Amino acid sequence: MENNTNQEEPKPRLKPIIEAADDLSLGISIVVAILIGVGLGMGLKKAFGHTWLLWLGIFIGIAAAILNVYKAYSKQYKEYEALAKERNDRLKPHFDDDEDEEDYGGGKI
């Protein structure tokens, strides 16, 4: 048997659906991150008896939510840059043709 590594793997049919669900789940992940932080803080407060540990847990949850938003933004920005580069690459041949340009007397008046 021959192992052909030159062939491209077929793209999964459900990949666009999964990516869309991942984008929609950002709001849910923010809420879940904050709730996990609150739960962690309440557990630490109950275990050690210090009120500031509850606030530490809330802070950790909010930080995790902000990190989720940053990761989602970074992912979307990379996709935007790839699309913009693709568009520029497609349009570049149309603007590189200098043969069609004529000199309309660009001298001084």
C-alpha positions in Angstrom: 0.0 0.0 0.0 1.1 3.5 -0.8 0.8 6.3 1.6 0.0 9.4 -0.4 0.6 12.6 1.7 0.0 15.0 -1.2 -3.8 14.5 -1.1 -5.7 17.1 0.9 -8.0 15.8 3.7 -11.6 16.3 3.0 -13.2 19.1 5.1 -15.8 17.9 7.6 -19.3 18.7 6.7 -20.2 19.9 10.2 -17.2 22.1 10.6 -19.1 25.4 9.6 -21.9 24.5 12.0 -19.5 23.8 14.9 -17.6 27.1 14.2 -20.9 29.0 14.2 -22.0 27.4 17.5 -18.6 28.3 18.9 -19.1 32.0 18.0 -22.6 32.0 19.5 -21.4 30.4 22.7 -19.3 33.4 23.6 -22.1 34.9 25.7 -22.7 31.7 27.5 -19.0 31.2 28.2 -18.9 34.7 29.8 -21.7 33.8 32.2 -20.3 30.4 33.0 -16.8 31.8 33.7 -18.2 34.3 36.1 -20.4 31.7 37.8 -17.5 29.3 38.2 -15.5 32.2 39.7 -18.3 33.0 42.2 -18.6 29.3 43.1 -14.9 29.0 43.6 -14.9 32.1 45.8 -17.8 30.8 47.8 -16.1 27.5 48.3 -12.9 29.2 49.4 -14.8 31.5 51.8 -16.6 28.6 53.3 -13.4 26.5 53.6 -11.2 29.2 55.1 -13.7 31.8 56.5 -12.2 34.8 54.8 -14.7 37.1 53.0 -12.0 38.5 50.6 -11.6 35.0 49.1 -15.2 35.4 47.7 -14.1 38.6 45.9 -10.9 36.8 44.7 -13.1 34.2 43.1 -15.3 36.8 41.5 -12.3 38.6 40.1 -10.9 35.3 38.7 -14.3 34.6 37.0 -14.4 38.1 35.5 -10.8 37.8 34.3 -11.6 34.4 32.7 -14.6 36.0 30.9 -12.4 38.9 29.6 -9.9 36.3 28.4 -12.6 34.5 26.5 -13.7 37.7 24.8 -10.1 38.5 23.9 -9.5 35.0 22.4 -12.8 35.3 20.4 -11.8 38.8 19.2 -8.3 37.6 18.2 -9.7 34.7 16.2 -12.2 36.9 14.4 -9.5 39.5 13.6 -7.2 36.8 12.1 -10.1 35.6 9.9 -10.8 39.2 8.9 -7.1 39.8 7.9 -7.1 36.6 5.9 -10.2 37.6 4.0 -8.8 41.1 3.4 -5.6 39.6 2.1 -7.5 37.3 -0.2 -9.5 40.2 -1.5 -6.4 42.3 -2.1 -4.7 39.4 -3.9 -7.7 38.9 -6.2 -7.9 42.7 -7.0 -4.2 43.3 -7.4 -3.9 42.1 -11.1 -6.6 44.6 -12.0 -4.7 47.5 -10.6 -1.2 46.4 -11.8 -2.0 46.9 -15.5 0.0 50.1 -16.4 -0.5 49.6 -20.1 -4.0 51.0 -20.1 -3.1 54.2 -18.4 -2.8 57.3 -20.6 -1.0 60.6 -19.9 -3.6 63.3 -19.7 -1.2 66.2 -19.6 -0.3 66.2 -16.0 2.0 69.1 -16.4 1.9 72.4 -14.6 -0.7 75.0 -15.5 
